[in-house]
Amino acid sequence: MTSVRRDESVRPTKRDEVAAAGSELIGGPIGWHALLGTSWLSPVRVIALVAIGMFALGMVQKLPCYNGGWFFGATSQYTHACYSDIPHLYAGRGFAEGLIPYFDRLPGDMEYLEYPVLTGVFMEVASWMTPHAGGIQQREQIYWLVNAGMLMICAVVIAVCVTRTHRRRPWDGLLVALAPAAALTATINWDLLAIALTAAGMLMWSRSRPLAAGVLIGLATAAKLYPVLLLGPLLVLCWRAGAWRAYRKAVAGALVSWLVVNLPVMITHDAAGFHIREGWAKFYTFSQERPIDFGSVWLLISQRTGNPLENANTYATLLMILGCGAIGLLALYAPRRPRFAQLAFLVVALFILTNKVYSPQYVLWLTPLAALARPRWRDFLIWQACEVMYFLGIWMYLAYTGNGDKHQGLPTEGYQLAIALHLLGTLYLCAVVVRDIWLPERDVIRRDGDDDPSGGVLDHSPDVFVLGRTHHQPRHAMQFEAAPRVRWGAVRE
């Protein structure tokens, strides 16, 4: 039987039916005797170029709005599905007037910038590179272009980090680079900054550099709240492996880097002493006080039942706590310690599913995690298709509700179906990942002989604390044609 060497890259066209079929567009699957590594077009470079190309296509998709949809017509930016927060917030959050985020009070209902500090810095830097001469429409267009250029760098960083996290599976980065929902949503908001830092943090953890990983996760949390959730899976996995030293380094790095970014803005001093700056706290108070909003399961329930769900915060928090407890028990009971990417995907997906709002760009949070947790094109594309349908659904629904009596677009029932598709697509991918954890022989990473390439110090480490039965023989394993039968979780040779 053909064997796969430990140092040989896994070729997706030999392991994945969809990848093999898709490769026909470029000449078919690569042969076993192909001379790899003889060209400057390495997997990292190819995937970086593909990521740039897909990002550029996403920018082209925004052209109807760039040329007028953002500025003219009540619903033009919705009917063309090209909405972006970036040009609207240039003037709406005081950047056009030179106001300093978190320090200067804004006119209107939103008194301060409602984004975490590092995202605010990103927005401010982009405003410095935007000329302050000319009309407001031209300045908003340039501001979007500047941000798009900076976000493109983030997109490339994400794709490259995913490509390098699993050493033997560099081509899994194509899942991120070619993700259609990611291309459509990349320039809606500034989420790619936090995602790039998170992906870099996971890369550092995979290289057994927990302190650097913690620093990057802390910086990512200073740009968006969700990356701090990754410390939960690491806690359970390090508990099971007894890798407490590495975990302490990661937590310390995250805490210090978060404080370095936030303290200068967070603390103010006056005659009454030191206290929390109101502008810094706006992100947290806004997140707590905002009502249920677009895309959430709570909005779906509220619209179907007529109940305003005023206690949605409590319900969401309880579900999140219960879900995290279930994920923790799964990690401790699983026959083999789950991979870091698997638990990271599950906990972030849980946060998305239970949150009070689901903005279309939140799909970006899960895209690199999904590529690492379940690198199978069929499952990935099923989920992406659901997210693309939701992307179209929300804009058509806003067009319908904003068109007055014309009612051109998607009615409420149609939007509810789009929400259900998003929820079902995410739940489907979660179910497949849970199955891989409970039946490790179904995990495509472990079927190729690896243990936890994203795990760093956890990779091939023995367990010191478990609640369930460990290491069983493969059950119900379905080997891909031409793939060798391997013993998953074997000690490194």
C-alpha positions as CSV (number, residue, x, y, z in Angstrom):
1,M,0.0,0.0,0.0
2,T,1.2,3.5,-0.8
3,S,2.4,5.4,2.3
4,V,2.7,9.0,3.1
5,R,5.9,10.3,4.6
6,R,5.7,12.5,7.7
7,D,7.5,15.4,5.9
8,E,5.4,15.2,2.6
9,S,2.8,17.7,2.0
10,V,-0.8,16.4,1.7
11,R,-2.2,17.0,-1.8
12,P,-5.9,17.9,-1.5
13,T,-6.6,16.7,-5.1
14,K,-5.6,13.2,-3.8
15,R,-7.7,13.4,-0.6
16,D,-10.7,15.5,-1.5
17,E,-13.2,14.6,-4.2
18,V,-14.4,18.2,-4.6
19,A,-10.8,19.5,-4.8
20,A,-10.0,16.9,-7.4
21,A,-13.0,17.8,-9.5
22,G,-12.3,21.5,-9.2
23,S,-8.7,21.0,-10.3
24,E,-9.9,20.1,-13.8
25,L,-10.2,23.8,-14.4
26,I,-6.4,24.1,-14.2
27,G,-5.5,20.8,-15.8
28,G,-6.5,18.2,-13.3
29,P,-4.9,16.8,-10.1
30,I,-1.2,17.0,-9.7
31,G,0.6,13.7,-10.4
32,W,2.7,11.9,-7.8
33,H,5.8,12.4,-9.9
34,A,5.4,16.1,-10.4
35,L,8.6,18.1,-9.5
36,L,7.3,20.2,-6.6
37,G,9.3,23.0,-5.1
38,T,11.1,23.8,-8.4
39,S,9.1,27.0,-9.1
40,W,9.0,30.3,-7.3
41,L,5.2,29.8,-7.1
42,S,5.2,28.1,-3.7
43,P,1.8,27.4,-2.1
44,V,2.2,30.4,0.2
45,R,2.8,32.7,-2.8
46,V,0.0,31.2,-4.9
47,I,-2.5,31.5,-2.1
48,A,-1.4,35.1,-1.3
49,L,-2.0,36.0,-5.0
50,V,-5.4,34.3,-5.0
51,A,-6.4,36.1,-1.8
52,I,-5.4,39.4,-3.4
53,G,-7.4,38.5,-6.6
54,M,-10.5,37.6,-4.6
55,F,-10.3,40.7,-2.5
56,A,-10.0,42.8,-5.6
57,L,-13.2,41.1,-7.0
58,G,-14.9,42.0,-3.8
59,M,-13.9,45.6,-4.3
60,V,-15.3,45.5,-7.8
61,Q,-18.6,44.2,-6.5
62,K,-18.8,47.4,-4.5
63,L,-18.4,49.7,-7.6
64,P,-22.2,50.5,-7.8
65,C,-22.0,51.9,-4.3
66,Y,-18.7,53.6,-4.8
67,N,-20.1,55.4,-7.9
68,G,-23.2,56.6,-6.1
69,G,-25.1,54.0,-4.1
70,W,-23.5,55.1,-0.8
71,F,-24.6,58.7,-1.5
72,F,-27.7,58.8,-3.6
73,G,-31.0,56.9,-3.4
74,A,-32.6,55.5,-0.2
75,T,-32.0,51.8,-1.1
76,S,-29.6,51.7,-4.0
77,Q,-26.8,50.4,-1.8
78,Y,-29.0,47.6,-0.7
79,T,-30.4,46.6,-4.1
80,H,-26.9,46.3,-5.4
81,A,-25.8,44.4,-2.2
82,C,-22.7,46.7,-1.9
83,Y,-23.3,48.4,1.5
84,S,-20.2,49.3,3.6
85,D,-20.0,51.0,7.0
86,I,-16.7,52.6,6.1
87,P,-17.7,55.6,4.1
88,H,-20.7,56.4,6.3
89,L,-18.7,56.4,9.5
90,Y,-16.0,58.6,8.1
91,A,-18.3,61.6,8.6
92,G,-20.6,59.9,11.1
93,R,-17.9,59.3,13.7
94,G,-16.1,62.6,13.4
95,F,-13.1,61.6,11.3
96,A,-14.0,64.1,8.6
97,E,-13.8,66.8,11.2
98,G,-10.6,65.6,12.8
99,L,-12.2,64.5,16.0
100,I,-10.1,62.2,18.1
101,P,-11.8,58.8,18.9
102,Y,-12.6,58.2,22.6
103,F,-11.5,61.7,23.6
104,D,-13.8,64.0,21.6
105,R,-17.5,63.8,22.0
106,L,-19.5,63.2,18.8
107,P,-22.6,65.1,17.8
108,G,-25.8,63.1,17.7
109,D,-27.0,60.0,19.6
110,M,-23.7,58.1,19.4
111,E,-21.5,60.2,21.8
112,Y,-18.3,58.3,21.3
113,L,-16.8,55.8,18.8
114,E,-18.4,52.3,19.6
115,Y,-15.4,50.2,18.5
116,P,-12.5,48.7,20.5
117,V,-9.3,50.8,20.8
118,L,-7.1,49.1,18.2
119,T,-9.9,49.2,15.6
120,G,-10.3,52.9,16.4
121,V,-6.6,53.4,15.9
122,F,-6.9,51.6,12.5
123,M,-9.7,53.9,11.5
124,E,-7.8,57.0,12.7
125,V,-4.7,56.0,10.7
126,A,-6.8,55.6,7.6
127,S,-8.3,59.1,8.2
128,W,-4.7,60.6,8.4
129,M,-4.0,59.2,4.9
130,T,-7.3,60.6,3.5
131,P,-6.9,64.1,2.0
132,H,-8.9,66.7,3.9
133,A,-9.5,68.8,0.8
134,G,-12.4,68.4,-1.6
135,G,-16.0,67.5,-1.2
136,I,-17.2,65.1,1.5
137,Q,-18.3,62.5,-1.1
138,Q,-14.8,62.4,-2.7
139,R,-13.2,62.1,0.8
140,E,-15.5,59.3,1.8
141,Q,-14.6,57.4,-1.4
142,I,-10.9,57.9,-0.7
143,Y,-11.3,56.9,2.9
144,W,-12.9,53.6,1.7
145,L,-10.1,53.0,-0.7
146,V,-7.4,53.6,1.9
147,N,-9.2,51.3,4.3
148,A,-9.6,48.7,1.6
149,G,-5.9,48.8,0.9
150,M,-5.1,48.3,4.6
151,L,-7.7,45.5,4.9
152,M,-6.3,43.8,1.8
153,I,-3.0,43.4,3.7
154,C,-4.9,41.9,6.6
155,A,-6.6,39.4,4.2
156,V,-3.3,38.3,2.8
157,V,-1.9,37.9,6.3
158,I,-4.9,35.7,7.2
159,A,-4.5,33.5,4.2
160,V,-0.8,33.1,4.7
161,C,-1.1,32.3,8.4
162,V,-3.7,29.6,7.7
163,T,-1.4,28.2,4.9
164,R,1.5,27.9,7.3
165,T,-0.3,26.7,10.4
166,H,-0.7,23.1,9.3
167,R,2.8,22.4,7.9
168,R,1.8,19.4,5.8
169,R,-1.4,21.0,4.5
170,P,-0.5,24.3,3.0
171,W,-3.2,24.1,0.3
172,D,-5.9,24.4,2.9
173,G,-5.2,28.1,2.8
174,L,-7.1,28.1,-0.6
175,L,-10.3,27.6,1.4
176,V,-9.8,31.0,2.9
177,A,-8.4,32.7,-0.2
178,L,-11.3,31.5,-2.4
179,A,-14.2,31.9,0.2
180,P,-16.9,33.7,-1.7
181,A,-18.7,35.0,1.4
182,A,-15.4,36.5,2.6
183,A,-14.8,38.3,-0.6
184,L,-18.3,39.8,-0.5
185,T,-18.0,41.0,3.1
186,A,-14.3,42.0,3.4
187,T,-14.8,45.7,3.2
188,I,-18.1,46.1,5.0
189,N,-16.3,46.8,8.3
190,W,-12.9,46.6,10.0
191,D,-13.2,43.0,11.2
192,L,-10.2,41.7,9.1
193,L,-7.8,43.5,11.5
194,A,-8.8,41.4,14.5
195,I,-9.0,38.2,12.3
196,A,-5.4,38.8,11.0
197,L,-4.1,39.1,14.5
198,T,-6.0,36.1,15.6
199,A,-4.7,34.0,12.7
200,A,-1.1,35.1,13.5
201,G,-1.7,34.2,17.1
202,M,-2.8,30.7,16.1
203,L,0.2,30.4,13.9
204,M,2.5,31.3,16.8
205,W,0.8,28.8,19.0
206,S,1.3,26.1,16.4
207,R,5.0,26.9,16.4
208,S,5.1,26.3,20.2
209,R,5.5,30.0,20.9
210,P,2.8,30.6,23.5
211,L,4.0,34.0,24.7
212,A,3.9,35.4,21.2
213,A,0.6,33.8,20.6
214,G,-0.8,35.4,23.7
215,V,0.4,38.8,22.8
216,L,-1.3,38.5,19.4
217,I,-4.5,37.3,20.9
218,G,-4.5,40.2,23.3
219,L,-4.0,42.6,20.4
220,A,-6.8,41.0,18.5
221,T,-9.0,41.3,21.5
222,A,-8.1,45.0,21.6
223,A,-9.5,45.2,18.1
224,K,-12.6,42.9,18.5
225,L,-13.9,41.1,21.5
226,Y,-14.3,37.6,20.2
227,P,-10.6,36.5,20.0
228,V,-10.4,36.3,23.8
229,L,-12.7,33.3,23.5
230,L,-9.7,31.3,22.2
231,L,-8.2,31.3,25.7
232,G,-11.1,29.0,26.8
233,P,-10.3,26.1,24.4
234,L,-6.6,26.5,25.3
235,L,-7.5,26.2,29.0
236,V,-9.3,22.9,28.5
237,L,-6.7,21.5,26.1
238,C,-3.8,22.5,28.3
239,W,-5.6,21.1,31.3
240,R,-6.0,17.7,29.6
241,A,-2.3,17.8,28.4
242,G,-0.9,19.3,31.6
243,A,0.7,22.1,29.6
244,W,0.1,24.7,32.3
245,R,3.3,26.6,31.7
246,A,2.5,27.3,28.1
247,Y,-1.0,28.4,29.0
248,R,0.2,30.8,31.7
249,K,2.5,32.4,29.1
250,A,-0.3,32.8,26.6
251,V,-2.6,34.4,29.2
252,A,0.1,36.7,30.5
253,G,1.0,37.8,27.0
254,A,-2.7,38.4,26.1
255,L,-3.3,40.4,29.3
256,V,-0.2,42.6,29.0
257,S,-0.7,43.4,25.3
258,W,-4.4,44.2,25.8
259,L,-3.5,46.5,28.7
260,V,-0.7,48.2,26.7
261,V,-3.2,49.2,24.0
262,N,-6.1,50.0,26.3
263,L,-4.7,51.7,29.4
264,P,-3.7,55.0,27.7
265,V,-7.3,55.4,26.5
266,M,-9.0,53.6,29.4
267,I,-7.9,55.6,32.4
268,T,-8.3,59.3,32.9
269,H,-7.5,61.5,35.8
270,D,-9.2,64.7,37.2
271,A,-9.8,66.3,40.5
272,A,-11.9,63.4,41.6
273,G,-9.0,60.9,41.0
274,F,-8.6,58.1,38.5
275,H,-11.6,56.6,36.7
276,I,-12.7,54.9,33.5
277,R,-13.0,57.1,30.5
278,E,-16.5,57.3,29.2
279,G,-15.3,57.2,25.6
280,W,-13.3,54.0,26.1
281,A,-16.3,52.3,27.8
282,K,-18.7,53.1,24.9
283,F,-17.9,49.8,23.1
284,Y,-18.8,47.7,26.1
285,T,-21.9,49.7,27.1
286,F,-23.2,49.8,23.6
287,S,-22.7,46.0,23.2
288,Q,-24.6,45.5,26.5
289,E,-27.5,47.9,25.8
290,R,-28.2,47.4,22.1
291,P,-31.4,45.5,21.4
292,I,-31.7,42.3,19.4
293,D,-30.7,43.1,15.8
294,F,-30.4,41.7,12.3
295,G,-29.4,38.1,11.7
296,S,-29.7,36.8,15.2
297,V,-31.8,33.8,16.3
298,W,-33.4,36.2,18.8
299,L,-34.7,38.4,16.0
300,L,-36.1,35.4,14.3
301,I,-37.9,34.3,17.4
302,S,-39.1,37.8,18.1
303,Q,-40.5,38.3,14.6
304,R,-42.2,34.9,14.6
305,T,-43.8,35.2,18.1
306,G,-44.2,39.0,18.5
307,N,-42.3,38.9,21.8
308,P,-39.7,41.7,22.0
309,L,-37.4,39.5,24.1
310,E,-36.2,42.3,26.4
311,N,-34.2,39.8,28.4
312,A,-32.2,38.6,25.3
313,N,-28.9,39.5,27.1
314,T,-29.7,37.1,29.9
315,Y,-30.8,34.3,27.5
316,A,-27.7,34.8,25.3
317,T,-25.4,34.7,28.3
318,L,-26.9,31.6,29.7
319,L,-26.8,29.8,26.4
320,M,-23.2,30.8,25.9
321,I,-22.2,29.5,29.4
322,L,-24.1,26.3,28.9
323,G,-22.6,25.8,25.4
324,C,-19.0,26.5,26.6
325,G,-19.6,23.9,29.4
326,A,-20.7,21.4,26.8
327,I,-17.7,22.1,24.6
328,G,-15.4,21.7,27.7
329,L,-17.0,18.4,28.5
330,L,-16.6,17.2,24.9
331,A,-12.9,18.1,25.0
332,L,-12.4,16.2,28.3
333,Y,-14.5,13.1,27.3
334,A,-13.3,12.8,23.7
335,P,-11.3,9.6,23.0
336,R,-8.5,11.7,21.8
337,R,-7.7,15.3,22.8
338,P,-9.4,17.6,20.2
339,R,-7.4,19.8,17.9
340,F,-7.0,23.4,19.0
341,A,-8.6,24.6,15.7
342,Q,-11.6,22.4,16.3
343,L,-12.4,23.8,19.7
344,A,-11.6,27.4,18.6
345,F,-14.1,27.0,15.7
346,L,-16.8,25.6,18.0
347,V,-16.5,28.3,20.7
348,V,-16.5,31.2,18.2
349,A,-19.4,29.6,16.3
350,L,-21.3,29.3,19.6
351,F,-20.8,33.0,20.2
352,I,-22.1,33.9,16.8
353,L,-25.1,31.6,17.1
354,T,-26.1,33.0,20.5
355,N,-25.2,36.7,19.9
356,K,-27.9,39.4,19.7
357,V,-26.8,40.5,16.3
358,Y,-25.2,38.8,13.3
359,S,-23.7,41.3,10.8
360,P,-22.9,39.8,7.4
361,Q,-19.1,40.3,7.9
362,Y,-19.1,38.0,11.0
363,V,-18.6,35.2,8.5
364,L,-15.0,36.4,8.3
365,W,-14.5,35.4,12.0
366,L,-15.2,31.7,11.2
367,T,-13.6,31.4,7.8
368,P,-10.0,30.7,8.8
369,L,-11.1,28.6,11.8
370,A,-13.4,26.5,9.5
371,A,-10.5,26.0,7.1
372,L,-8.3,24.7,9.9
373,A,-11.0,22.7,11.8
374,R,-12.7,21.0,8.9
375,P,-10.5,21.3,5.7
376,R,-13.0,19.6,3.4
377,W,-14.3,21.5,0.3
378,R,-17.8,20.0,0.3
379,D,-18.6,21.0,3.9
380,F,-16.9,24.4,3.6
381,L,-18.8,25.3,0.4
382,I,-22.1,24.2,1.8
383,W,-21.6,26.6,4.7
384,Q,-20.3,29.3,2.4
385,A,-23.4,29.0,0.2
386,C,-25.7,29.5,3.2
387,E,-23.7,32.6,4.2
388,V,-23.9,34.0,0.6
389,M,-27.6,33.5,0.7
390,Y,-27.8,35.4,4.0
391,F,-25.6,38.2,2.6
392,L,-28.0,38.7,-0.2
393,G,-31.0,38.2,2.0
394,I,-30.3,41.0,4.5
395,W,-29.7,43.6,1.8
396,M,-32.9,42.6,-0.1
397,Y,-34.8,42.8,3.2
398,L,-33.4,46.3,3.9
399,A,-34.4,47.3,0.4
400,Y,-37.9,46.0,1.0
401,T,-38.3,47.9,4.3
402,G,-36.7,51.1,3.0
403,N,-38.7,51.4,-0.2
404,G,-41.9,52.6,1.4
405,D,-45.0,51.4,-0.4
406,K,-43.0,50.0,-3.3
407,H,-42.0,46.9,-1.4
408,Q,-39.2,45.9,-3.8
409,G,-37.0,43.3,-2.3
410,L,-37.3,40.5,0.2
411,P,-40.3,40.5,2.6
412,T,-40.0,39.6,6.3
413,E,-40.8,35.9,5.7
414,G,-38.0,35.7,3.1
415,Y,-35.5,37.3,5.4
416,Q,-36.5,34.9,8.2
417,L,-35.6,32.1,5.8
418,A,-32.2,33.7,5.1
419,I,-31.6,33.8,8.9
420,A,-32.5,30.2,9.2
421,L,-30.2,29.3,6.3
422,H,-27.3,31.0,8.1
423,L,-28.1,29.3,11.4
424,L,-28.5,25.9,9.8
425,G,-25.3,26.2,7.7
426,T,-23.3,27.1,10.8
427,L,-24.9,24.3,12.9
428,Y,-24.1,21.8,10.1
429,L,-20.4,22.7,10.1
430,C,-20.4,22.5,14.0
431,A,-22.0,19.1,13.8
432,V,-19.4,17.8,11.4
433,V,-16.6,19.2,13.7
434,V,-18.2,17.6,16.8
435,R,-18.4,14.3,14.9
436,D,-14.7,14.5,14.0
437,I,-13.9,15.1,17.7
438,W,-15.9,12.2,18.9
439,L,-14.7,9.9,16.1
440,P,-11.2,11.1,15.4
441,E,-10.7,8.5,12.6
442,R,-13.2,10.6,10.6
443,D,-11.0,13.7,11.0
444,V,-9.2,14.4,7.7
445,I,-6.2,15.8,9.5
446,R,-5.7,12.7,11.6
447,R,-6.4,10.3,8.8
448,D,-3.2,11.6,7.2
449,G,-1.2,10.6,10.3
450,D,-1.0,14.0,12.1
451,D,-2.2,14.7,15.6
452,D,-2.7,18.4,16.2
453,P,-0.7,20.5,13.8
454,S,-2.2,23.7,15.2
455,G,-1.6,22.6,18.7
456,G,2.0,23.5,19.2
457,V,3.1,22.2,22.6
458,L,-0.1,20.0,22.6
459,D,0.8,18.2,19.4
460,H,1.5,14.5,20.2
461,S,1.5,15.3,23.9
462,P,0.1,12.5,26.2
463,D,-3.0,13.2,28.3
464,V,-2.7,13.7,32.1
465,F,-6.4,14.4,32.8
466,V,-9.3,12.9,31.0
467,L,-12.9,12.2,31.9
468,G,-13.6,9.6,29.2
469,R,-12.1,6.5,27.7
470,T,-9.0,7.4,25.6
471,H,-7.5,6.0,22.5
472,H,-9.9,3.5,20.9
473,Q,-9.4,1.6,17.6
474,P,-11.0,3.4,14.6
475,R,-14.8,2.8,14.3
476,H,-16.9,3.4,11.2
477,A,-13.8,4.9,9.5
478,M,-14.4,5.8,5.8
479,Q,-11.0,6.0,4.2
480,F,-10.6,8.2,1.1
481,E,-9.6,6.2,-1.9
482,A,-5.8,5.8,-2.2
483,A,-5.3,7.2,1.3
484,P,-3.2,5.0,3.7
485,R,-4.7,3.6,6.8
486,V,-3.0,5.3,9.7
487,R,-3.1,5.2,13.4
488,W,-4.2,8.7,14.5
489,G,-2.6,10.3,17.5
490,A,0.5,8.1,17.2
491,V,3.7,9.2,18.9
492,R,5.9,11.2,16.5
493,E,8.5,9.0,14.8
